[in-house]
Amino acid sequence: MKTDSIFYRLFQELPSIFFELIGNSPETASVYQFSSVEVKQTALRIDGVFLPTQTKDNPIYFLEVQFQPDGEIYSRLFTEICLYLRQNKPENDWGAVILYPNRSIDTGNIKHYREFFSSKRVRRIYLDELGESASLTLGIATIKLVAADEDIAISQARELIDRTRQELNFQLQQQILQLIETILFYKFPTMSRQEVEAMFGLSEFKQTRVYQETLEEGKREGKLIAVPYMLAAGLSVEQVATALSLNVEEVRQVAQQQLPSLPGDS
């Protein structure tokens, strides 16, 4: 798994972490949508963009994750941004953030773009300079784990797992622990899932009654979300119930809430 894929998942599932990183309130994430954006008629794709969903007063944020030296990163990034602005003509202002594991990876020349940096329209964040993990929020400490050396990643991960269990409600615990697990698979590719779970005590956690109950509830909710789409495709209530292993009454209740008529329902 590539590093940028991990960050994409992190910011897709927990966009509040990005706003914590740039010093904003994590609640700001509620008025943004995170996605990747293609620049039309080019081979360019902007991998991370936070697009405001409610107001023209909030800026667009372009995000670049750079874990390999790239002398052309800034010329490429500003080309992508300017093409995006030209094609989409947003009324919102914009900013950009580049995430590096450390300064040694930042090999780009900013000579032609220094005003963007001095005005703080564009910011560089070096993960190894964020401070000790114990003093950071859980979200930022989780991001910092991606850049941690293998020899300290194990102890950092264990500390994060302990904090997650102590500080978060169960639903958020699941989310953060799954992200930590994904990061560990990336950092230790020769270890199996079972070995990672055993090393960090995740296997015991996954066997707890509350975890299993929450997992089953999540699966059930996913099935219920699919019900109206299957009905709209022409399946009967009975067919949907059979396909999703739900009882007919559950399907009928969802259908009555979301659809005016039920195909095949008698």
C-alpha positions as protocol buffer text, in pm:
chain_id: "A"
residue {
  index: 1
  type: MET
  ca { x: 0 y: 0 z: 0 }
}
residue {
  index: 2
  type: LYS
  ca { x: 139 y: 342 z: -97 }
}
residue {
  index: 3
  type: THR
  ca { x: 180 y: 612 z: 165 }
}
residue {
  index: 4
  type: ASP
  ca { x: -59 y: 850 z: -10 }
}
residue {
  index: 5
  type: SER
  ca { x: -326 y: 577 z: -7 }
}
residue {
  index: 6
  type: ILE
  ca { x: -298 y: 559 z: 372 }
}
residue {
  index: 7
  type: PHE
  ca { x: -334 y: 934 z: 406 }
}
residue {
  index: 8
  type: TYR
  ca { x: -625 y: 937 z: 164 }
}
residue {
  index: 9
  type: ARG
  ca { x: -805 y: 686 z: 383 }
}
residue {
  index: 10
  type: LEU
  ca { x: -714 y: 879 z: 700 }
}
residue {
  index: 11
  type: PHE
  ca { x: -853 y: 1206 z: 570 }
}
residue {
  index: 12
  type: GLN
  ca { x: -1151 y: 1039 z: 403 }
}
residue {
  index: 13
  type: GLU
  ca { x: -1261 y: 873 z: 726 }
}
residue {
  index: 14
  type: LEU
  ca { x: -1142 y: 1137 z: 975 }
}
residue {
  index: 15
  type: PRO
  ca { x: -1118 y: 1473 z: 794 }
}
residue {
  index: 16
  type: SER
  ca { x: -1105 y: 1652 z: 1130 }
}
residue {
  index: 17
  type: ILE
  ca { x: -739 y: 1546 z: 1158 }
}
residue {
  index: 18
  type: PHE
  ca { x: -645 y: 1770 z: 864 }
}
residue {
  index: 19
  type: PHE
  ca { x: -800 y: 2075 z: 1026 }
}
residue {
  index: 20
  type: GLU
  ca { x: -625 y: 1996 z: 1354 }
}
residue {
  index: 21
  type: LEU
  ca { x: -296 y: 1982 z: 1162 }
}
residue {
  index: 22
  type: ILE
  ca { x: -341 y: 2332 z: 1020 }
}
residue {
  index: 23
  type: GLY
  ca { x: -452 y: 2477 z: 1353 }
}
residue {
  index: 24
  type: ASN
  ca { x: -825 y: 2500 z: 1285 }
}
residue {
  index: 25
  type: SER
  ca { x: -1110 y: 2358 z: 1490 }
}
residue {
  index: 26
  type: PRO
  ca { x: -1174 y: 1990 z: 1406 }
}
residue {
  index: 27
  type: GLU
  ca { x: -1544 y: 2079 z: 1377 }
}
residue {
  index: 28
  type: THR
  ca { x: -1455 y: 2268 z: 1056 }
}
residue {
  index: 29
  type: ALA
  ca { x: -1448 y: 1930 z: 881 }
}
residue {
  index: 30
  type: SER
  ca { x: -1828 y: 1915 z: 894 }
}
residue {
  index: 31
  type: VAL
  ca { x: -1855 y: 2173 z: 612 }
}
residue {
  index: 32
  type: TYR
  ca { x: -1600 y: 2007 z: 384 }
}
residue {
  index: 33
  type: GLN
  ca { x: -1588 y: 1708 z: 152 }
}
residue {
  index: 34
  type: PHE
  ca { x: -1256 y: 1534 z: 90 }
}
residue {
  index: 35
  type: SER
  ca { x: -1190 y: 1380 z: -252 }
}
residue {
  index: 36
  type: SER
  ca { x: -947 y: 1354 z: -541 }
}
residue {
  index: 37
  type: VAL
  ca { x: -1001 y: 1577 z: -844 }
}
residue {
  index: 38
  type: GLU
  ca { x: -908 y: 1524 z: -1208 }
}
residue {
  index: 39
  type: VAL
  ca { x: -780 y: 1819 z: -1408 }
}
residue {
  index: 40
  type: LYS
  ca { x: -977 y: 1789 z: -1731 }
}
residue {
  index: 41
  type: GLN
  ca { x: -800 y: 1720 z: -2063 }
}
residue {
  index: 42
  type: THR
  ca { x: -472 y: 1648 z: -1886 }
}
residue {
  index: 43
  type: ALA
  ca { x: -311 y: 1347 z: -1724 }
}
residue {
  index: 44
  type: LEU
  ca { x: -305 y: 1532 z: -1393 }
}
residue {
  index: 45
  type: ARG
  ca { x: -495 y: 1436 z: -1080 }
}
residue {
  index: 46
  type: ILE
  ca { x: -496 y: 1627 z: -752 }
}
residue {
  index: 47
  type: ASP
  ca { x: -499 y: 1350 z: -494 }
}
residue {
  index: 48
  type: GLY
  ca { x: -639 y: 1541 z: -199 }
}
residue {
  index: 49
  type: VAL
  ca { x: -881 y: 1833 z: -207 }
}
residue {
  index: 50
  type: PHE
  ca { x: -1102 y: 1959 z: 74 }
}
residue {
  index: 51
  type: LEU
  ca { x: -1398 y: 2125 z: -97 }
}
residue {
  index: 52
  type: PRO
  ca { x: -1635 y: 2348 z: 105 }
}
residue {
  index: 53
  type: THR
  ca { x: -1992 y: 2223 z: 96 }
}
residue {
  index: 54
  type: GLN
  ca { x: -2187 y: 2513 z: 243 }
}
residue {
  index: 55
  type: THR
  ca { x: -2035 y: 2858 z: 198 }
}
residue {
  index: 56
  type: LYS
  ca { x: -1815 y: 3059 z: -36 }
}
residue {
  index: 57
  type: ASP
  ca { x: -1633 y: 3203 z: 265 }
}
residue {
  index: 58
  type: ASN
  ca { x: -1444 y: 2880 z: 338 }
}
residue {
  index: 59
  type: PRO
  ca { x: -1128 y: 2824 z: 131 }
}
residue {
  index: 60
  type: ILE
  ca { x: -1056 y: 2521 z: -82 }
}
residue {
  index: 61
  type: TYR
  ca { x: -760 y: 2324 z: 54 }
}
residue {
  index: 62
  type: PHE
  ca { x: -529 y: 2132 z: -179 }
}
residue {
  index: 63
  type: LEU
  ca { x: -331 y: 1859 z: -6 }
}
residue {
  index: 64
  type: GLU
  ca { x: -8 y: 1697 z: -125 }
}
residue {
  index: 65
  type: VAL
  ca { x: 152 y: 1406 z: 61 }
}
residue {
  index: 66
  type: GLN
  ca { x: 520 y: 1375 z: -32 }
}
residue {
  index: 67
  type: PHE
  ca { x: 728 y: 1093 z: 115 }
}
residue {
  index: 68
  type: GLN
  ca { x: 986 y: 1075 z: -166 }
}
residue {
  index: 69
  type: PRO
  ca { x: 1227 y: 1351 z: -283 }
}
residue {
  index: 70
  type: ASP
  ca { x: 1088 y: 1534 z: -587 }
}
residue {
  index: 71
  type: GLY
  ca { x: 1271 y: 1838 z: -719 }
}
residue {
  index: 72
  type: GLU
  ca { x: 971 y: 1937 z: -932 }
}
residue {
  index: 73
  type: ILE
  ca { x: 703 y: 1905 z: -667 }
}
residue {
  index: 74
  type: TYR
  ca { x: 624 y: 2277 z: -649 }
}
residue {
  index: 75
  type: SER
  ca { x: 612 y: 2341 z: -1024 }
}
residue {
  index: 76
  type: ARG
  ca { x: 385 y: 2038 z: -1059 }
}
residue {
  index: 77
  type: LEU
  ca { x: 163 y: 2131 z: -764 }
}
residue {
  index: 78
  type: PHE
  ca { x: 111 y: 2491 z: -875 }
}
residue {
  index: 79
  type: THR
  ca { x: 45 y: 2379 z: -1232 }
}
residue {
  index: 80
  type: GLU
  ca { x: -229 y: 2146 z: -1107 }
}
residue {
  index: 81
  type: ILE
  ca { x: -379 y: 2411 z: -881 }
}
residue {
  index: 82
  type: CYS
  ca { x: -380 y: 2684 z: -1147 }
}
residue {
  index: 83
  type: LEU
  ca { x: -536 y: 2452 z: -1404 }
}
residue {
  index: 84
  type: TYR
  ca { x: -802 y: 2350 z: -1154 }
}
residue {
  index: 85
  type: LEU
  ca { x: -881 y: 2715 z: -1074 }
}
residue {
  index: 86
  type: ARG
  ca { x: -897 y: 2806 z: -1442 }
}
residue {
  index: 87
  type: GLN
  ca { x: -1127 y: 2518 z: -1531 }
}
residue {
  index: 88
  type: ASN
  ca { x: -1360 y: 2533 z: -1231 }
}
residue {
  index: 89
  type: LYS
  ca { x: -1355 y: 2907 z: -1154 }
}
residue {
  index: 90
  type: PRO
  ca { x: -1451 y: 2863 z: -786 }
}
residue {
  index: 91
  type: GLU
  ca { x: -1556 y: 3171 z: -592 }
}
residue {
  index: 92
  type: ASN
  ca { x: -1383 y: 3035 z: -282 }
}
residue {
  index: 93
  type: ASP
  ca { x: -1031 y: 3137 z: -189 }
}
residue {
  index: 94
  type: TRP
  ca { x: -773 y: 2858 z: -172 }
}
residue {
  index: 95
  type: GLY
  ca { x: -478 y: 2728 z: 27 }
}
residue {
  index: 96
  type: ALA
  ca { x: -245 y: 2431 z: 1 }
}
residue {
  index: 97
  type: VAL
  ca { x: -69 y: 2201 z: 246 }
}
residue {
  index: 98
  type: ILE
  ca { x: 227 y: 1973 z: 171 }
}
residue {
  index: 99
  type: LEU
  ca { x: 295 y: 1693 z: 420 }
}
residue {
  index: 100
  type: TYR
  ca { x: 651 y: 1565 z: 450 }
}
residue {
  index: 101
  type: PRO
  ca { x: 789 y: 1303 z: 689 }
}
residue {
  index: 102
  type: ASN
  ca { x: 1091 y: 1531 z: 748 }
}
residue {
  index: 103
  type: ARG
  ca { x: 1280 y: 1824 z: 595 }
}
residue {
  index: 104
  type: SER
  ca { x: 1532 y: 1607 z: 411 }
}
residue {
  index: 105
  type: ILE
  ca { x: 1256 y: 1494 z: 172 }
}
residue {
  index: 106
  type: ASP
  ca { x: 1170 y: 1855 z: 85 }
}
residue {
  index: 107
  type: THR
  ca { x: 1406 y: 1902 z: -211 }
}
residue {
  index: 108
  type: GLY
  ca { x: 1187 y: 2131 z: -424 }
}
residue {
  index: 109
  type: ASN
  ca { x: 1295 y: 2484 z: -514 }
}
residue {
  index: 110
  type: ILE
  ca { x: 1048 y: 2752 z: -401 }
}
residue {
  index: 111
  type: LYS
  ca { x: 1231 y: 3043 z: -569 }
}
residue {
  index: 112
  type: HIS
  ca { x: 948 y: 3113 z: -814 }
}
residue {
  index: 113
  type: TYR
  ca { x: 675 y: 3061 z: -555 }
}
residue {
  index: 114
  type: ARG
  ca { x: 813 y: 3212 z: -234 }
}
residue {
  index: 115
  type: GLU
  ca { x: 527 y: 3462 z: -198 }
}
residue {
  index: 116
  type: PHE
  ca { x: 282 y: 3174 z: -162 }
}
residue {
  index: 117
  type: PHE
  ca { x: 485 y: 3045 z: 132 }
}
residue {
  index: 118
  type: SER
  ca { x: 558 y: 3379 z: 300 }
}
residue {
  index: 119
  type: SER
  ca { x: 186 y: 3464 z: 290 }
}
residue {
  index: 120
  type: LYS
  ca { x: 106 y: 3120 z: 437 }
}
residue {
  index: 121
  type: ARG
  ca { x: -132 y: 3047 z: 151 }
}
residue {
  index: 122
  type: VAL
  ca { x: 84 y: 2737 z: 109 }
}
residue {
  index: 123
  type: ARG
  ca { x: 217 y: 2556 z: 414 }
}
residue {
  index: 124
  type: ARG
  ca { x: 468 y: 2276 z: 460 }
}
residue {
  index: 125
  type: ILE
  ca { x: 422 y: 2042 z: 756 }
}
residue {
  index: 126
  type: TYR
  ca { x: 703 y: 1809 z: 865 }
}
residue {
  index: 127
  type: LEU
  ca { x: 558 y: 1521 z: 1064 }
}
residue {
  index: 128
  type: ASP
  ca { x: 874 y: 1457 z: 1266 }
}
residue {
  index: 129
  type: GLU
  ca { x: 856 y: 1814 z: 1401 }
}
residue {
  index: 130
  type: LEU
  ca { x: 504 y: 1795 z: 1542 }
}
residue {
  index: 131
  type: GLY
  ca { x: 624 y: 1705 z: 1892 }
}
residue {
  index: 132
  type: GLU
  ca { x: 604 y: 1397 z: 2110 }
}
residue {
  index: 133
  type: SER
  ca { x: 308 y: 1173 z: 2031 }
}
residue {
  index: 134
  type: ALA
  ca { x: 189 y: 1175 z: 2393 }
}
residue {
  index: 135
  type: SER
  ca { x: 139 y: 1554 z: 2378 }
}
residue {
  index: 136
  type: LEU
  ca { x: -56 y: 1547 z: 2051 }
}
residue {
  index: 137
  type: THR
  ca { x: -422 y: 1480 z: 1984 }
}
residue {
  index: 138
  type: LEU
  ca { x: -502 y: 1122 z: 1892 }
}
residue {
  index: 139
  type: GLY
  ca { x: -565 y: 1217 z: 1531 }
}
residue {
  index: 140
  type: ILE
  ca { x: -234 y: 1394 z: 1479 }
}
residue {
  index: 141
  type: ALA
  ca { x: -45 y: 1126 z: 1673 }
}
residue {
  index: 142
  type: THR
  ca { x: -197 y: 866 z: 1438 }
}
residue {
  index: 143
  type: ILE
  ca { x: -67 y: 1058 z: 1135 }
}
residue {
  index: 144
  type: LYS
  ca { x: 275 y: 1089 z: 1298 }
}
residue {
  index: 145
  type: LEU
  ca { x: 287 y: 708 z: 1328 }
}
residue {
  index: 146
  type: VAL
  ca { x: 303 y: 681 z: 947 }
}
residue {
  index: 147
  type: ALA
  ca { x: 639 y: 862 z: 946 }
}
residue {
  index: 148
  type: ALA
  ca { x: 784 y: 693 z: 1256 }
}
residue {
  index: 149
  type: ASP
  ca { x: 1093 y: 475 z: 1220 }
}
residue {
  index: 150
  type: GLU
  ca { x: 1022 y: 105 z: 1261 }
}
residue {
  index: 151
  type: ASP
  ca { x: 1222 y: 82 z: 1584 }
}
residue {
  index: 152
  type: ILE
  ca { x: 992 y: 331 z: 1760 }
}
residue {
  index: 153
  type: ALA
  ca { x: 671 y: 264 z: 1567 }
}
residue {
  index: 154
  type: ILE
  ca { x: 588 y: -39 z: 1782 }
}
residue {
  index: 155
  type: SER
  ca { x: 599 y: 153 z: 2111 }
}
residue {
  index: 156
  type: GLN
  ca { x: 414 y: 449 z: 1957 }
}
residue {
  index: 157
  type: ALA
  ca { x: 143 y: 221 z: 1823 }
}
residue {
  index: 158
  type: ARG
  ca { x: 94 y: 56 z: 2162 }
}
residue {
  index: 159
  type: GLU
  ca { x: 64 y: 398 z: 2329 }
}
residue {
  index: 160
  type: LEU
  ca { x: -189 y: 506 z: 2067 }
}
residue {
  index: 161
  type: ILE
  ca { x: -394 y: 191 z: 2112 }
}
residue {
  index: 162
  type: ASP
  ca { x: -401 y: 242 z: 2490 }
}
residue {
  index: 163
  type: ARG
  ca { x: -505 y: 608 z: 2450 }
}
residue {
  index: 164
  type: THR
  ca { x: -772 y: 514 z: 2198 }
}
residue {
  index: 165
  type: ARG
  ca { x: -933 y: 269 z: 2440 }
}
residue {
  index: 166
  type: GLN
  ca { x: -922 y: 519 z: 2725 }
}
residue {
  index: 167
  type: GLU
  ca { x: -1026 y: 842 z: 2550 }
}
residue {
  index: 168
  type: LEU
  ca { x: -1280 y: 751 z: 2281 }
}
residue {
  index: 169
  type: ASN
  ca { x: -1628 y: 607 z: 2261 }
}
residue {
  index: 170
  type: PHE
  ca { x: -1651 y: 259 z: 2114 }
}
residue {
  index: 171
  type: GLN
  ca { x: -1746 y: 363 z: 1761 }
}
residue {
  index: 172
  type: LEU
  ca { x: -1449 y: 599 z: 1731 }
}
residue {
  index: 173
  type: GLN
  ca { x: -1228 y: 337 z: 1894 }
}
residue {
  index: 174
  type: GLN
  ca { x: -1308 y: 99 z: 1610 }
}
residue {
  index: 175
  type: GLN
  ca { x: -1233 y: 362 z: 1348 }
}
residue {
  index: 176
  type: ILE
  ca { x: -899 y: 471 z: 1493 }
}
residue {
  index: 177
  type: LEU
  ca { x: -786 y: 115 z: 1572 }
}
residue {
  index: 178
  type: GLN
  ca { x: -859 y: 5 z: 1216 }
}
residue {
  index: 179
  type: LEU
  ca { x: -653 y: 296 z: 1085 }
}
residue {
  index: 180
  type: ILE
  ca { x: -366 y: 214 z: 1321 }
}
residue {
  index: 181
  type: GLU
  ca { x: -386 y: -148 z: 1206 }
}
residue {
  index: 182
  type: THR
  ca { x: -366 y: -37 z: 841 }
}
residue {
  index: 183
  type: ILE
  ca { x: -61 y: 178 z: 915 }
}
residue {
  index: 184
  type: LEU
  ca { x: 109 y: -114 z: 1088 }
}
residue {
  index: 185
  type: PHE
  ca { x: 47 y: -344 z: 788 }
}
residue {
  index: 186
  type: TYR
  ca { x: 215 y: -78 z: 574 }
}
residue {
  index: 187
  type: LYS
  ca { x: 513 y: -42 z: 808 }
}
residue {
  index: 188
  type: PHE
  ca { x: 559 y: -416 z: 867 }
}
residue {
  index: 189
  type: PRO
  ca { x: 468 y: -576 z: 531 }
}
residue {
  index: 190
  type: THR
  ca { x: 627 y: -912 z: 617 }
}
residue {
  index: 191
  type: MET
  ca { x: 395 y: -965 z: 915 }
}
residue {
  index: 192
  type: SER
  ca { x: 58 y: -1133 z: 875 }
}
residue {
  index: 193
  type: ARG
  ca { x: -264 y: -977 z: 1000 }
}
residue {
  index: 194
  type: GLN
  ca { x: -274 y: -1231 z: 1284 }
}
residue {
  index: 195
  type: GLU
  ca { x: 82 y: -1143 z: 1389 }
}
residue {
  index: 196
  type: VAL
  ca { x: 7 y: -770 z: 1392 }
}
residue {
  index: 197
  type: GLU
  ca { x: -313 y: -823 z: 1591 }
}
residue {
  index: 198
  type: ALA
  ca { x: -132 y: -1045 z: 1842 }
}
residue {
  index: 199
  type: MET
  ca { x: 165 y: -809 z: 1883 }
}
residue {
  index: 200
  type: PHE
  ca { x: -55 y: -510 z: 1964 }
}
residue {
  index: 201
  type: GLY
  ca { x: -332 y: -685 z: 2155 }
}
residue {
  index: 202
  type: LEU
  ca { x: -588 y: -619 z: 1882 }
}
residue {
  index: 203
  type: SER
  ca { x: -698 y: -981 z: 1856 }
}
residue {
  index: 204
  type: GLU
  ca { x: -823 y: -978 z: 2218 }
}
residue {
  index: 205
  type: PHE
  ca { x: -1006 y: -652 z: 2156 }
}
residue {
  index: 206
  type: LYS
  ca { x: -1179 y: -793 z: 1848 }
}
residue {
  index: 207
  type: GLN
  ca { x: -1305 y: -1090 z: 2050 }
}
residue {
  index: 208
  type: THR
  ca { x: -1480 y: -873 z: 2308 }
}
residue {
  index: 209
  type: ARG
  ca { x: -1856 y: -897 z: 2317 }
}
residue {
  index: 210
  type: VAL
  ca { x: -1910 y: -525 z: 2259 }
}
residue {
  index: 211
  type: TYR
  ca { x: -1682 y: -528 z: 1951 }
}
residue {
  index: 212
  type: GLN
  ca { x: -1865 y: -825 z: 1801 }
}
residue {
  index: 213
  type: GLU
  ca { x: -2205 y: -671 z: 1872 }
}
residue {
  index: 214
  type: THR
  ca { x: -2101 y: -339 z: 1719 }
}
residue {
  index: 215
  type: LEU
  ca { x: -1955 y: -515 z: 1416 }
}
residue {
  index: 216
  type: GLU
  ca { x: -2278 y: -704 z: 1358 }
}
residue {
  index: 217
  type: GLU
  ca { x: -2480 y: -385 z: 1399 }
}
residue {
  index: 218
  type: GLY
  ca { x: -2261 y: -216 z: 1138 }
}
residue {
  index: 219
  type: LYS
  ca { x: -2318 y: -502 z: 894 }
}
residue {
  index: 220
  type: ARG
  ca { x: -2693 y: -483 z: 954 }
}
residue {
  index: 221
  type: GLU
  ca { x: -2698 y: -106 z: 894 }
}
residue {
  index: 222
  type: GLY
  ca { x: -2513 y: -160 z: 566 }
}
residue {
  index: 223
  type: LYS
  ca { x: -2778 y: -407 z: 456 }
}
residue {
  index: 224
  type: LEU
  ca { x: -3060 y: -169 z: 545 }
}
residue {
  index: 225
  type: ILE
  ca { x: -2896 y: 108 z: 341 }
}
residue {
  index: 226
  type: ALA
  ca { x: -2903 y: -123 z: 37 }
}
residue {
  index: 227
  type: VAL
  ca { x: -3276 y: -199 z: 69 }
}
residue {
  index: 228
  type: PRO
  ca { x: -3427 y: 103 z: -115 }
}
residue {
  index: 229
  type: TYR
  ca { x: -3180 y: 70 z: -403 }
}
residue {
  index: 230
  type: MET
  ca { x: -3266 y: -297 z: -452 }
}
residue {
  index: 231
  type: LEU
  ca { x: -3637 y: -222 z: -438 }
}
residue {
  index: 232
  type: ALA
  ca { x: -3594 y: 61 z: -688 }
}
residue {
  index: 233
  type: ALA
  ca { x: -3420 y: -188 z: -919 }
}
residue {
  index: 234
  type: GLY
  ca { x: -3742 y: -390 z: -929 }
}
residue {
  index: 235
  type: LEU
  ca { x: -3689 y: -659 z: -666 }
}
residue {
  index: 236
  type: SER
  ca { x: -3979 y: -749 z: -440 }
}
residue {
  index: 237
  type: VAL
  ca { x: -3970 y: -713 z: -63 }
}
residue {
  index: 238
  type: GLU
  ca { x: -3939 y: -1090 z: -29 }
}
residue {
  index: 239
  type: GLN
  ca { x: -3651 y: -1109 z: -279 }
}
residue {
  index: 240
  type: VAL
  ca { x: -3460 y: -831 z: -101 }
}
residue {
  index: 241
  type: ALA
  ca { x: -3514 y: -996 z: 237 }
}
residue {
  index: 242
  type: THR
  ca { x: -3379 y: -1327 z: 107 }
}
residue {
  index: 243
  type: ALA
  ca { x: -3078 y: -1169 z: -68 }
}
residue {
  index: 244
  type: LEU
  ca { x: -2974 y: -970 z: 239 }
}
residue {
  index: 245
  type: SER
  ca { x: -3066 y: -1229 z: 504 }
}
residue {
  index: 246
  type: LEU
  ca { x: -3313 y: -989 z: 665 }
}
residue {
  index: 247
  type: ASN
  ca { x: -3667 y: -1062 z: 770 }
}
residue {
  index: 248
  type: VAL
  ca { x: -3950 y: -935 z: 550 }
}
residue {
  index: 249
  type: GLU
  ca { x: -4084 y: -697 z: 814 }
}
residue {
  index: 250
  type: GLU
  ca { x: -3747 y: -516 z: 842 }
}
residue {
  index: 251
  type: VAL
  ca { x: -3736 y: -466 z: 465 }
}
residue {
  index: 252
  type: ARG
  ca { x: -4098 y: -348 z: 458 }
}
residue {
  index: 253
  type: GLN
  ca { x: -4034 y: -91 z: 733 }
}
residue {
  index: 254
  type: VAL
  ca { x: -3736 y: 57 z: 548 }
}
residue {
  index: 255
  type: ALA
  ca { x: -3933 y: 61 z: 224 }
}
residue {
  index: 256
  type: GLN
  ca { x: -4230 y: 239 z: 382 }
}
residue {
  index: 257
  type: GLN
  ca { x: -3999 y: 511 z: 514 }
}
residue {
  index: 258
  type: GLN
  ca { x: -3825 y: 577 z: 183 }
}
residue {
  index: 259
  type: LEU
  ca { x: -4042 y: 460 z: -105 }
}
residue {
  index: 260
  type: PRO
  ca { x: -4403 y: 548 z: -190 }
}
residue {
  index: 261
  type: SER
  ca { x: -4475 y: 203 z: -337 }
}
residue {
  index: 262
  type: LEU
  ca { x: -4318 y: -138 z: -305 }
}
residue {
  index: 263
  type: PRO
  ca { x: -4251 y: -352 z: -613 }
}
residue {
  index: 264
  type: GLY
  ca { x: -4408 y: -695 z: -569 }
}
residue {
  index: 265
  type: ASP
  ca { x: -4537 y: -622 z: -219 }
}
residue {
  index: 266
  type: SER
  ca { x: -4883 y: -764 z: -152 }
}
